[in-house]
Amino acid sequence: TLFKTLAISFSTMTLFTGITPLYGSSLLYAGPASLVWGWVVVTFFTWFVGVAMSEICSSFP
């Protein structure tokens, strides 16, 4: 439905605004490398969640 599509789009776009408050403490305690490598690690595991969800969805007709 239209509502589901809008909800998924909104939750994806607000990811960047949701992590903005964490920039200060991350840069203060760990430096810019923590932002880069943290983003890489989280992206890697998020990809696995997407693969698992696609496998589950492909089993239903």
N, C-alpha and C positions, 0 to 999 in steps of 0.2 A: 504494500500500500504506500501511498504518498507519505504518510506519517512515519513509517518505518524507514523509508529512504532518507527523509530529512533528519531523523534521529541519528542514523548511522553517519551521515555526512557531518552533522554538527559535532558528534563525539570525536570524530577523526580530526576535525579542524581545531578543536579546543585543546588538543594535546599540547600544542606549543604554548598556549597561554596558561595551561595548568602547571607546566614545569618552570615557568619564568621565575617564580619566587625562590626556587632552589638554586638559581644561578649564583647568588651572592655567597651562600655558605659553601657551595661546591668550589668556587674559585678561591675562597678564603682558606679552606682547609686542605684542598687537594690540588688546586691549580687547573689550568685549562686542559691538561691531558685527561683529567677525570671526566670532563664533559665529552670529549671526543671518544674516549674508550668506553665510557658508560653508554653513550648513544649507540656505539657499535654492538656492544654486548646485548643491550635491550632489543635492538633491531633483530639480532640473530635469534633470540628466543621468541620474539613476537612472530617471526617468520614460522617457527615451529608450531605456534598456536594456530596460525592461518592454515598450515598444511594439515594439522589434525582436524580442524573444523571442515576443511574441504573433503577430507576422507570420510568424515561422518556424513556430510551432506550428500556425497556421491553414492552412499549406500541406500538412500531413499529415492524412490522413483519420482 
